[in-house]
Amino acid sequence: MILGIRSWQLDGAASRDGAALFSRVRTTLVCATLLALAPAPASAQQTQTTTQTLSDTLTFLLTNHSLPTDEFVLDAQVAAATADTIGHSLATGLSTLPIGSSASGFTYRVDRDLGGVVQRASDSFGPFFTERSLTVGRRRGSLGLSLQHASFDSIDGRSLTAGTLVATASTLEDDTVPFDVQTLTLRIKTDSMTLSGNYGISDRVDIGAALPFVRVSLSGERVDSYRDFPKLIQASVTGTASGIGDMALRVKYNVFRAPGNGVAIGAEARLPTGSEENLLGSGEASLKPRVVWSVERNRIAVDTDFGYSFGGLSGELSYAAALTVIGTPRLMLVGEFAGGRFSEIGRLTQTTTVIPSRSPNGLDTSTVRLSATEEARSRFMTVIGAKWNPGTTWLVSGNVLRRLTTDGLTARWVPTVAVEYSFGR
């Protein structure tokens, strides 16, 4: 993974409003010392290409690189907390984005009343992500491949792409308008390809696995606006990382089944196989026991599942429901709703620090920094799409996921296309 970093710094020749303005917020000695340590001449541009992780990319971009606060240790600490929150939001989003249901589109059962004849257990191809109680059938299986794209444009209700995300803002005590504001622009995109498989050990027990391959790209700028001076780009970063994400292992047991009804219990384990440093995975294992209930009448099927995740970045109570409408024997429409509540995870916030005056005018400086806090959060999403059977036991599907809440890192629309093949006899 290659990260390109460009940073711009100014010396005393471009000290903006001169020593008189700096004296209101800094002592002459501090300013002179800091400017003497600047590694480049006035208006010079430094370019460096180095190997970094995406976590390092975020920390670099979020750390204050100019002279507004005189609190560089605190700036670094706050930047690290904010970078962790954004990184954890991305890792949580990737590790909790729903993957295809473990139940194959084609499910079978042995009819004892007909002398052990194997027949379709349901006319429905099932939901996209919500589990259903039916199992694939003894010695039957399925293989699937799905492609998913997400472009994240906000976090906790704050825009990432509009250039309005305030990193720091400094205000003199006798002013209402900040004299120095630093804003961030972040562009975060993910593309994932997930390979999945499911196999029926018996008519009632399924096992399955899903392995995502993820590519994360990140770019952004940090811009400083000081008084009426032209805006200055302090830092610009780009980075990409590719690799496997967190692997999922699943098992399901059909407890009860009757014509048109069924109940199952199961569990899903997420393994920390994705790189936490490159935001490809959560870095922690989790286990989600779940209960599934399904009902099918005529051309309508309803599936629901409830679960709770232990471990990972946060415990999560999750629930989902799906409605499948059988349009024709080969084409079905699916709508789903999913939600969850994380017990404790980072949320962006702002903290204010008052810096006592060191200059003769006696004016203190208040600095607002982008930071993070731990608290419970909820998420809701809807999915709509269709499944089509082009022939034999092949299924082609497409859907769009829409987030209904602003908590965490949010992509407005998340499209997914998938193909599945069922086999066995």
Secondary structure, DSSP 8 states (H G I E B T S, - for coil): --EEEEEE---GGG-TTHHHHHTTTS-HHHHHHHHHT-SS-TT-EEEEEE---HHHHHHHHHS--SSSSS-HHHHHHHHHHHHHHHHHHHHHHHHHS----SS-SS-EEEEGGGTSEEEES-SS---SSS--S----TTEEEEEEEEEEEEEEEETTEESSSS-EEEEEEEETT-SS-SEEEEEEEEEEEEEEEEEEEEESSSSEEEEEEEEEEEEEEEEEEEEEETTS--EEEEEEEEEEEEE--EEEEEEEEEEEETTEEEEEEEEEEE--S-TTTTSS-SS-EEEEEEEEEEEETTEEEEEEEEEEEESSS-EEEEEEEEEEESSSSEEEEEEEEEEEEEEEEEEEEEEEEE---STT---EEEEEEEEEEEEEEEEEEEEEEEEEEETTEEEEEEEEEE---SSEEESEEEEEEEEEEEE-
